[in-house]
Amino acid sequence: VHVVAISPLADLRPLLKTTMNKKLKLNLDTAKEESPVLHTKLNVPFTIFVGEKERPAFLSQATSLSEAWSCSKIITNGQHHFNILDHLENKRSKLVELLTRIQA
């Protein structure tokens, strides 16, 4: 098993202050419970895959999780939260190479 988190939201607490939380209905306790960065990493290999063109908050979330869990983080050129999965269409992309290596 090897987990690959793509553009992860690692800390949900900042969402408490957003209008989006009207739909999410998070409170501080649930935000903490559902925030991976606040928990101990499972004993499995873990890689974070994030686009360089992400909004600063997403890049910060990826960095925080990478540092908290001492796991690798791959930053891919020119990608952002809404097109990062386009890498799955390219056999030579960093994401496909990573997934292929994990599967082998």
Residue, then its C-alpha position, 0 to 999 in steps of 0.5 A: v500500500h502506498v497513499v498518494a494525496i493529490s492537492p490535499l486539504a490537510d487542515l480543515r480548521p480554516l474552512l470554519k471561517t468561510t461561507m462554504n461552511k454553511k454547507l459543510k456544517l463543520n464545527l471545531d471538533t469535526a474539523k480537527e477530527e477530519s484534518p490529517v495534519l493533526h493526526t499521526k501518519l499511518n505506517v504506510p508510504f505516503t506521497i503528496f502530489v500538488g501543482e505549482k499553480e495552486r492557490p497559496a492556501f493549497l500549497s501551504q496545506a500540502t507543505s504542512l502535511s509533508e512536514a508533519w508526516s515527513c513524507s515526500k511532496i512532488i510539485t508539478n509545473g503549471q498545474h493547479h487544483f482543477n487541472i492536476l488530474d490531467h496528468l493521468e492522461n499522459k503516460r510520461s507524467k510525474l503522477v503516472e510514473l509515480l503510480t506505475r512505480i507504486q503498482a510494480 
